[in-house]
Amino acid sequence: MKHRIDPKIDCVFKALLGSEENRNLLVHFLNAILTSDLSAPITEAEILNPYNDKEFLDDKLSVVDVKAKDSEGRFS
């Protein structure tokens, strides 16, 4: 059965993986996608404001996609 909502659309993807209610889904998704690149599995993800404010007038606005902590306490 094909679903009517496509999870590859950015706003749907963000709604699924960018909400506090689905934090466990985000952790499982990251571990599944990054399994070969991780030395230890991710155990928690905290959804934060993704924007890094400018400190100086000439700075550019930057957006961080994901910050995650692995089972050894390291952030990436």
N, C-alpha and C positions, 0 to 999 in steps of 0.2 A: 504494500500500500504506500503510495507516494504522499508525503505531507504537503500541505498547501503553503507552508512557511519554509523558505529556503534558509538554512542556518549559515550559508556562505555569504549572505547579504550582511554588510557591515553593521547595520543597526540591530539586526536580529542576533548576530554574533555577540555584539556588545551586551545586549539584553540578557543573553544566556550566560555568558562568562564574566560579565562585568558587574554583577549584582551580589550583594552580601548573601542573599538567600542561596546562591549557587556557588559559593566559595569552594566547596568540596569538589564540585564538577570542574572548576578551574584547575584545582590541584591535580586531579586525575588527568585532565586534558594535557597539562604541561608535562607531566611525567610520561604520558604516552608519546607525545611528540618529541620530547627531548631525551628520551631514555638513553640513547647512545652517546649523548654529549654530557651527561651528568655523572659526576663521581659518586653522588649519593642522591636518593630520591627527594623531591621537594615534599615537605611535610605541611607547610602552611603558606598561604598567600594572603596578604593584607591588601585590600583594594583601597588605594589612596587617591588623592587628587593628582591626576597625571600631569598637571602643568607645573613647570619650574618657573617661578616668577623671575622677572628681570631684576638684576641688582644694579645695573647701570643703564643709562639711557641708550647706549649703543648695543647693548646685549640683544640677542635674539631670543624669542620665546621658544622653549623646548618642551616636548611632550615625551614622557617616559611611558612606554607601553606596559611593561610588567616588571615588578620588583618581587622576587621570590626568595624564601629562605629554605635551605635544604636540611636534611636530617642531622647534619653536622653543625648547624647554626650559622652557615655562611649565607650571605645575601648575594644575589646575582640579578 
